[in-house]
Amino acid sequence: MIWVLAFLGIALGGIVMLICYAVWLAHKASDLFSELEMLGTRAEEFGNIVGKLALTSENE
């Protein structure tokens, strides 16, 4: 009987750890997607700046 309780306790601990890891991983993925979105915004801004520089050099 004690072995059954021990294994159930270990299994329950493993399930709790798995849930905690899944939540942590979801937060990290959310942070990653947020940073990728910001990178896209910065790339677009950089493209606009380079486009303005190219237009200025063509007019001269």
MOPECOR-V809832 format. One record per run of one state. SS is the DSSP state (H for helix, E for strand, L for the rest). FROM is the first residue (numbers start at 1). TO is the last residue. If there is no record, write none. Layout:
SS&FROM&TO / SS&FROM&TO
This chain:
L&1&1 / H&2&59 / L&60&60
